[in-house]
């Protein structure tokens, strides 16, 4: 497998589950930038604590080979979202799924996220363009 499959840059959709079904399985969307294994990005998910529309968070962490480790920190956290959440997982062989566990204080659960196809296609197109195309000056090409 090429190193391209390990790069997490792009949009991901997923869900996390609480231990012993003590809370709802919660969907989320993540936008990740992977620069040589350093991960940054944003996450948006429904607000299941107060019933508001959604909450947003920043993502920061590392990817080493297929190992993924990041922390989700909620932005301007409303009540119930004050503590960061740690995620540790593994990237699938095809580079399109990350599965693992999350932990928060004494809580932990599972998560899974999948690469959005449109993001993967865009990343492939960007990778295919390796150098700019130079167009000659029309005044000198006669």
C-alpha positions in Angstrom: 0.0 0.0 0.0 1.3 3.5 -0.8 1.7 6.2 1.7 -1.2 8.0 0.1 -3.7 5.6 1.7 -2.4 6.5 5.1 -3.0 10.3 4.7 -6.2 11.3 6.5 -6.7 14.6 4.8 -10.3 15.1 3.8 -13.9 14.8 5.1 -15.0 11.9 7.2 -18.4 10.8 8.6 -18.8 8.5 11.6 -20.4 7.8 14.9 -19.3 7.1 18.4 -21.1 4.8 20.9 -21.3 5.0 24.7 -20.4 2.1 27.0 -23.3 -0.4 27.7 -25.6 1.7 25.5 -25.7 4.4 28.3 -26.2 7.1 25.6 -27.2 7.3 22.0 -25.0 6.3 19.1 -24.0 9.8 18.0 -23.1 10.7 14.4 -20.3 13.3 13.6 -18.6 14.9 10.7 -14.9 15.6 10.7 -12.7 17.6 8.4 -9.1 16.6 8.8 -5.8 17.9 7.6 -2.9 15.4 7.8 0.5 17.0 7.3 3.2 14.3 7.6 1.3 12.6 10.4 0.3 15.7 12.3 -3.5 15.9 12.4 -5.6 19.1 12.8 -9.2 19.7 11.9 -12.8 20.3 13.1 -15.6 18.1 14.2 -19.3 18.8 14.3 -21.9 16.7 16.0 -25.5 17.0 17.4 -25.8 18.5 20.9 -27.2 15.5 22.8 -26.8 17.1 26.3 -29.0 20.2 26.0 -30.8 19.3 22.8 -29.3 22.3 20.9 -28.6 22.1 17.1 -25.0 21.1 17.2 -21.6 21.5 18.9 -18.2 22.0 17.2 -14.8 20.9 18.3 -11.2 21.1 17.2 -9.2 18.0 16.5 -5.4 17.7 17.1 -3.2 14.6 17.1 -0.9 12.3 15.3 -1.0 9.5 12.7 1.9 7.1 12.6 1.5 4.6 9.9 -2.0 3.2 10.4 -2.2 4.2 14.1 -4.3 7.3 14.8 -4.4 9.2 18.0 -6.2 12.6 18.4 -7.9 14.8 21.0 -11.3 16.4 20.4 -11.7 19.7 22.3 -15.1 21.5 22.1 -15.1 25.1 21.0 -16.8 27.5 23.5 -18.1 24.4 25.3 -21.7 24.4 26.5 -22.5 22.6 29.7 -21.6 18.9 29.5 -18.9 19.4 26.9 -16.1 21.0 29.0 -13.6 18.1 28.9 -11.5 17.0 25.9 -12.1 13.5 24.5 -9.2 11.2 23.5 -9.5 9.0 20.4 -7.2 6.1 19.6 -7.8 3.9 16.5 -6.4 2.1 13.5 -6.7 3.0 9.8 -8.0 0.2 7.5 -5.7 -1.3 4.8 -7.6 0.7 2.1 -7.2 3.9 4.0 -10.9 4.7 4.1 -12.0 3.7 7.7 -10.7 4.4 11.2 -12.0 2.3 14.1 -11.1 2.5 17.7 -12.0 3.7 21.2 -12.6 7.1 22.8 -12.1 8.0 26.4 -13.3 10.8 28.7 -12.5 10.8 32.4 -13.9 7.5 33.6 -16.0 6.9 30.4 -14.9 5.1 27.2 -16.7 3.8 24.1 -16.1 3.0 20.5 -16.0 5.0 17.3 -15.8 4.5 13.6 -15.4 7.0 10.8 -15.3 6.6 7.0 -13.7 8.8 4.4 -16.2 10.7 2.3 -15.7 9.6 -1.4 -15.8 13.2 -2.8 -12.9 14.2 -0.6 -10.9 11.2 -1.6 -11.4 12.0 -5.3 -10.4 15.6 -4.8 -7.3 14.6 -2.9 -6.3 12.2 -5.8 -6.9 15.0 -8.3 -4.7 17.4 -6.2 -2.0 14.8 -6.0 -2.1 14.2 -9.8 -1.2 17.9 -10.4 2.5 17.9 -9.6 3.6 21.1 -11.3 1.9 24.2 -12.8 1.2 24.4 -16.5 3.1 27.4 -18.0 1.4 29.2 -20.9 3.7 31.1 -23.2 3.3 34.8 -23.9 1.0 35.2 -26.9 3.1 38.1 -28.1 6.2 36.0 -28.4 4.7 32.8 -29.9 4.1 33.8 -33.5 
